[in-house]
Amino acid sequence: MKKDIDHLMEAAGLDALFVLGAAQHNPFMTYFTGGAHVSSAYLIKKRGEEPFLYHNAMEREEAAKSGLECHDFNETDPLKLLKQAGGDVTRGRALQWETIFRRHGIQGRVGLYGELEIGPAFTALKLLDEALPDVEFVGETETEAVLLKARSTKDSPEIDHIRHIGRITTEVVGEVADYLTHCAVREETLINADGEPVTIGAIRKRINLALAAKGAENPEGTIFAQGRDAGIPHSVGQDDQAVMLGKTIVFDIYPCEAGGGYFYDFTRTWSLGYATDEALQLYEDVRDVYEKIMASLRPEIPCRDLQILTCELFEQKGHPTILNTPATQEGYVHSLAHGLGLAVHEAPHFQYAESNKDLLLPGSVVTIEPGLYYPSRGMGARIENPVWVRPDGKMETVVEYPLDFVLPMHP
């Protein structure tokens, strides 16, 4: 959580954090600015002090919405710096950063975060490093990164954001289910009002429009995979494929708040009209493991233990898993869960490797998503719900939604 940042900085031996880039679709900047509409900014947080923001003068009122101490770029006299740099924009940026660092007395070890075009940013940071001998820039690894650790647990306002986007997500899922189940059917194929087959591409457009109307974005797309494609975990589905009765459909949707805020990540597996006995058994195996894992969640449990347990449960049902068949492409082939927040995938992590020391801590929001995949049999199934580990240690599904597999048709 944000309240832990100073402690985490001290433990990592960092004296300051330097965050670069826009506030939209840039999780590290958004973490501090709250999604204020700032297209170009630099944020500095000194250990033990509140962060402050440098921004374009045209965005001063938007920057002020962040609640941070704000400075506009004009305070650094950028035209003078650009002239000093001989018109070289990258060198001018390096001089601007140097001016800011000297003005605010930034010294010691500085952790780097954010998103910028890598070429110019690398050059500017190299020049800045040469100009500031009292500063050591640190590119932290994922296992050590202060802000990744801070983001791995959420405070109440963050939970409110995740719950809000979760409600939008499940509303859209419900609308898609309602549309599909009220379509006409011709020879096992769903038909639209014009008498044409309903395609996966048309469903995807419907999803995007519904999300946008409710104030959400879908920057990373949607998985709507049917039949054999449902048997490949991250196959997004084929836009020109008609939606059919009796085929497993893996519907994995992971939108975010407009402007690149908090994400939700949610999966249901459906079979429209009816399901084969083989598909029903596959789904029941996934649901049984899902329910057993949900019952096993508790604070402080090592995340890798839950991944191992998931593998063991699936193997008891006769399915291959990556625990004992690491290269398998059928059965259970991925990690049980991942953290969720300003990115779709963040800490804590659930790999079963011994090096994974992540714990399920109070404040964590994680997706629980066991699945089984058999492309050779033309089917796959996955259930995914985000779960919040509440401060009192109880587990709460962020937004409830039915686990129905077969959706009856009502044409």
C-alpha positions in Angstrom: 0.0 0.0 0.0 1.1 3.6 -0.4 1.6 3.9 3.4 4.4 1.3 3.0 6.4 3.1 0.4 8.8 4.8 2.8 9.5 1.6 4.7 10.0 -0.3 1.4 12.4 2.5 0.2 14.4 2.3 3.3 14.6 -1.5 3.1 15.8 -1.2 -0.5 18.3 1.5 0.3 16.6 4.1 -2.0 16.6 7.8 -1.2 14.2 8.8 -3.9 11.9 7.6 -6.7 11.8 9.1 -10.2 8.6 8.3 -12.2 8.4 9.3 -15.8 5.7 9.6 -18.5 2.0 10.3 -18.9 -0.5 9.5 -16.2 -2.7 7.5 -18.6 -1.9 3.8 -19.1 1.3 4.2 -17.0 0.6 2.3 -13.8 3.4 3.8 -11.8 2.5 7.4 -12.5 -1.3 6.6 -12.1 -0.5 5.1 -8.7 0.4 8.6 -7.5 -1.7 10.9 -9.6 -4.9 9.0 -9.4 -5.5 9.2 -13.2 -5.4 12.9 -13.5 -5.2 13.8 -17.2 -1.5 14.6 -17.5 0.1 13.7 -20.8 3.7 14.4 -19.9 5.1 14.6 -16.4 7.9 13.8 -14.0 7.2 12.7 -10.4 9.8 12.6 -7.6 9.3 11.1 -4.2 12.0 11.5 -1.6 12.1 9.1 1.2 10.1 10.5 4.2 8.5 13.3 2.1 5.4 13.7 0.0 5.8 13.3 -3.8 5.7 16.3 -6.1 4.9 16.6 -9.8 6.4 18.5 -12.8 3.9 18.9 -15.7 3.1 20.8 -18.8 1.8 24.3 -18.1 -1.2 23.6 -20.3 -2.3 20.8 -18.0 -1.8 22.7 -14.7 -5.5 22.3 -13.7 -5.6 18.7 -14.6 -2.3 18.1 -12.6 -3.8 19.9 -9.6 -6.6 17.2 -9.5 -3.9 14.8 -8.4 -3.7 16.5 -5.0 0.1 16.6 -5.3 2.5 19.5 -5.0 2.7 20.7 -8.6 5.2 22.6 -10.6 5.0 23.4 -14.3 7.8 22.9 -16.7 8.2 26.6 -17.2 9.8 26.9 -13.8 12.9 25.2 -15.3 13.1 27.7 -18.2 12.9 25.0 -20.9 13.6 27.3 -23.8 16.9 28.4 -22.2 17.8 24.8 -21.5 17.0 23.8 -25.1 19.2 26.6 -26.4 22.0 25.5 -24.0 21.6 22.0 -25.5 22.1 23.3 -29.0 18.6 22.5 -30.0 18.9 18.9 -29.1 15.6 17.9 -27.5 17.0 14.9 -25.7 19.9 16.9 -24.2 17.4 19.6 -23.3 15.3 17.0 -21.4 18.4 15.8 -19.6 19.3 19.4 -18.6 15.7 19.9 -17.4 15.9 16.8 -15.2 19.3 18.0 -13.9 17.7 21.3 -13.0 14.9 19.7 -11.1 17.2 17.3 -9.2 19.5 20.1 -8.1 16.7 22.4 -7.1 15.2 19.8 -4.8 18.4 18.4 -3.5 18.0 14.9 -4.9 21.0 12.7 -4.0 21.8 9.1 -3.3 20.2 6.0 -4.8 17.2 6.8 -7.0 14.8 4.1 -8.3 13.5 4.6 -11.9 9.9 3.9 -12.9 7.4 4.8 -15.6 7.0 4.6 -19.4 8.8 6.6 -22.0 10.1 5.9 -25.5 13.2 3.9 -24.6 15.7 5.4 -27.0 15.5 9.1 -26.1 14.9 8.2 -22.4 18.0 6.0 -22.2 20.1 8.8 -23.7 18.7 11.5 -21.5 19.2 9.3 -18.3 22.7 8.5 -19.4 23.5 12.2 -19.7 21.8 12.9 -16.4 23.8 10.2 -14.7 27.0 11.8 -16.0 25.9 15.2 -14.8 25.0 14.1 -11.2 27.9 12.2 -9.6 26.1 12.2 -6.3 23.2 10.2 -7.7 23.1 6.5 -8.5 20.2 5.5 -10.7 18.7 2.1 -9.9 16.7 0.0 -12.3 15.0 -2.4 -9.8 14.3 -6.0 -10.6 10.7 -7.2 -10.3 11.4 -9.1 -7.1 12.9 -6.0 -5.5 10.9 -3.1 -6.9 9.5 -0.8 -4.2 6.4 0.3 -6.1 5.5 -3.2 -7.3 5.6 -4.4 -3.7 3.6 -1.4 -2.6 1.0 -2.0 -5.3 0.7 -5.7 -4.3 -1.7 -4.8 -1.5 -4.5 -2.3 -1.8 -6.1 0.3 0.5 -9.8 1.0 0.7 -10.0 3.6 -2.1 -8.2 1.2 -4.5 -10.7 -1.6 -3.6 -13.5 0.8 -4.4 -12.0 1.4 -7.9 -11.6 -2.3 -8.5 -15.1 -3.1 -7.3 -16.5 -0.3 -9.6 -14.8 -1.6 -12.7 -15.9 -5.1 -11.6 -19.5 -4.1 -11.6 -19.2 -2.6 -15.0 -17.5 -5.8 -16.3 -20.1 -8.2 -14.9 -22.9 -6.0 -16.2 -21.4 -6.2 -19.7 -21.0 -10.0 -19.3 -24.6 -10.3 -18.4 -25.7 -8.2 -21.4 -23.7 -10.4 -23.7 -25.2 -13.6 -22.2 -28.7 -12.1 -22.6 -28.0 -11.2 -26.2 -26.6 -14.6 -27.1 -29.4 -16.6 -25.5 -32.1 -14.5 -27.3 -30.7 -15.0 -30.7 -32.5 -17.1 -33.3 -30.9 -20.4 -34.2 -30.5 -22.1 -37.6 -28.7 -25.4 -37.9 -26.9 -25.0 -34.5 -25.7 -21.5 -35.5 -26.8 -18.2 -33.8 -28.5 -15.8 -36.2 -28.9 -12.1 -35.9 -31.9 -9.9 -36.8 -30.7 -9.6 -40.4 -30.7 -13.4 -40.8 -26.9 -13.6 -40.8 -24.7 -15.7 -38.5 -23.6 -14.0 -35.3 -19.8 -13.9 -35.4 -17.3 -13.6 -32.6 -16.1 -10.4 -34.2 -19.6 -8.9 -33.8 -19.7 -10.0 -30.2 -16.3 -8.4 -29.6 -17.6 -5.1 -31.0 -20.7 -5.3 -28.8 -18.5 -5.8 -25.8 -16.3 -2.8 -26.6 -19.3 -0.5 -27.2 -21.0 -1.6 -23.9 -17.8 -1.0 -22.0 -17.3 2.4 -23.5 -20.9 3.4 -22.7 -20.3 2.5 -19.1 -17.0 4.5 -18.8 -14.5 1.7 -19.2 -11.8 0.9 -21.7 -10.6 -2.4 -23.2 -6.9 -1.7 -24.1 -5.8 -5.3 -24.1 -8.7 -6.9 -25.9 -11.0 -9.7 -25.0 -10.8 -13.5 -25.2 -14.0 -15.0 -26.7 -12.7 -18.4 -27.8 -14.9 -21.2 -29.0 -14.4 -24.9 -29.4 -10.8 -25.8 -30.2 -9.7 -22.2 -29.6 -11.2 -22.5 -26.0 -8.6 -25.2 -25.5 -5.7 -22.8 -25.9 -5.6 -20.5 -22.9 -4.8 -17.2 -24.6 -6.4 -17.7 -28.0 -8.6 -14.7 -28.4 -11.0 -16.4 -30.8 -11.6 -16.0 -34.5 -13.6 -12.9 -35.5 -15.1 -14.5 -38.6 -16.2 -17.6 -36.7 -20.0 -18.1 -36.2 -21.2 -18.6 -32.6 -22.5 -22.2 -32.3 -24.7 -24.1 -29.8 -23.0 -26.8 -27.8 -19.4 -25.6 -28.0 -17.4 -24.5 -25.0 -16.8 -20.7 -25.0 -14.1 -19.2 -22.8 -15.1 -15.6 -22.3 -12.2 -13.8 -20.5 -12.7 -10.0 -20.2 -10.2 -7.6 -18.6 -11.1 -3.9 -19.0 -9.9 -1.0 -17.1 -11.3 2.4 -15.9 -11.3 5.0 -18.6 -7.9 6.7 -18.8 -5.9 3.7 -17.8 -7.0 3.2 -14.2 -7.7 0.0 -12.3 -8.4 -3.3 -14.1 -10.8 -6.2 -13.6 -10.1 -9.7 -14.9 -13.0 -12.1 -15.1 -13.7 -15.4 -17.0 -16.7 -17.6 -17.5 -17.1 -20.7 -19.7 -20.4 -21.2 -21.4 -22.0 -23.7 -23.7 -25.1 -22.3 -25.4 -28.3 -24.4 -25.4 -26.7 -27.7 -24.3 -23.3 -29.3 -23.6 -21.9 -32.7 -24.4 -21.3 -35.1 -21.5 -17.5 -34.7 -22.1 -17.7 -30.9 -21.8 -19.9 -31.1 -18.7 -17.4 -33.3 -17.0 -14.5 -31.0 -18.0 -16.4 -28.0 -16.6 -17.3 -29.9 -13.4 -13.7 -30.8 -12.8 -12.7 -27.1 -13.1 -15.5 -25.9 -10.9 -14.7 -28.5 -8.2 -11.0 -27.4 -8.1 -12.1 -23.8 -8.1 -14.3 -24.3 -5.1 -11.6 -26.3 -3.2 -9.0 -23.6 -3.9 -11.4 -20.9 -2.7 -12.0 -22.9 0.5 -8.2 -23.2 1.0 -7.4 -19.4 0.8 -6.1 -17.8 3.9 -3.8 -14.9 4.8 -0.1 -15.5 4.8 -0.3 -18.7 2.8 2.6 -19.0 0.3 1.2 -18.4 -3.2 3.3 -21.3 -4.6 1.6 -23.7 -2.3 -1.8 -22.9 -3.9 -0.4 -23.5 -7.3 1.0 -26.9 -6.2 -2.3 -27.8 -4.6 -4.2 -26.9 -7.8 -1.9 -29.2 -9.8 -2.4 -32.0 -7.3 -6.2 -31.6 -7.4 -6.3 -31.8 -11.2 -3.9 -34.7 -11.3 -6.2 -36.6 -8.9 -8.9 -36.2 -11.5 -6.6 -37.7 -14.2 -5.5 -34.5 -15.9 -1.9 -33.7 -16.8 -0.4 -30.6 -15.2 2.7 -28.5 -15.4 3.8 -29.8 -12.0 4.8 -33.2 -13.2 4.5 -32.7 -17.0 6.1 -29.2 -17.4 5.8 -29.1 -21.2 2.2 -30.3 -21.4 -0.1 -28.3 -23.7 -3.2 -30.1 -22.5 -4.7 -30.3 -19.1 -3.8 -27.6 -16.6 -1.1 -25.5 -18.2 -0.8 -22.2 -16.4 -0.6 -20.5 -13.1 -3.5 -20.4 -10.7 -3.7 -16.7 -10.1 -2.0 -13.3 -10.2 -2.4 -9.9 -8.6 -4.7 -7.4 -10.1 -4.7 -3.6 -9.9 -3.3 -0.9 -12.2 -2.1 -3.7 -14.4 -3.9 -6.8 -15.4 -1.0 -8.9 -14.1 0.9 -7.8 -11.0 2.2 -9.2 -7.7 1.7 -11.4 -5.9 2.7 -14.3 -8.2 1.8 -17.9 -8.0 4.5 -19.9 -9.9 5.5 -23.1 -8.1 9.2 -22.3 -8.4 11.0 -22.4 -5.0 12.3 -18.9 -5.7 8.7 -17.6 -5.4 8.4 -16.2 -1.9 5.1 -14.2 -2.4 2.5 -14.6 0.2 -1.3 -14.0 0.1 -1.3 -10.9 2.3 -4.2 -8.9 3.7 -5.0 -6.2 1.2 -4.1 -8.4 -1.8 -6.5 -8.6 -4.8 -5.8 -11.7 -6.8 -7.6 -13.6 -9.6 -8.3 -17.2 -9.0 -8.5 -18.9 -12.4 -8.1 -22.7 -12.7 -8.7 -24.1 -16.1 -8.4 -27.2 -18.3 -7.5 -27.2 -22.0 -7.9 -29.9 -24.6 -7.6 -28.5 -28.1 -7.3 -32.0 -29.4 -10.8 -32.6 -28.1 -12.1 -29.2 -29.3 -12.8 -27.8 -25.8 -11.5 -25.8 -22.8 -12.9 -24.4 -19.6 -11.8 -21.7 -17.1 -13.4 -20.0 -14.2 -11.9 -16.7 -12.9 -12.9 -14.4 -10.1 -11.0 -11.6 -8.4 -10.7 -12.1 -4.7 -9.9 -9.5 -2.0 -8.1 -10.6 1.1 -9.8 -8.2 3.5 -7.9 -6.6 6.5 -9.8 -8.9 8.8 -8.4 -11.9 7.0 -11.7 -13.0 5.3 -11.8 -13.7 1.6 -14.3 -11.7 -0.5 -15.2 -12.3 -4.1 -15.0 -8.7 -5.4 -18.2 -8.9 -7.5 -20.4 -12.0 -7.5 -21.7 -13.5 -10.8 -23.3 -16.9 -11.5 -21.1 -19.9 -12.4 -23.6 -21.3 -14.9 -22.1 -23.3 -17.7 -25.0 -24.2 -19.9 -27.0 -21.1 -20.9 -30.5 -22.1 -22.0 -31.6 -20.4 -25.3 -34.7 -18.2 -25.4 -35.1 -17.2 -29.0 
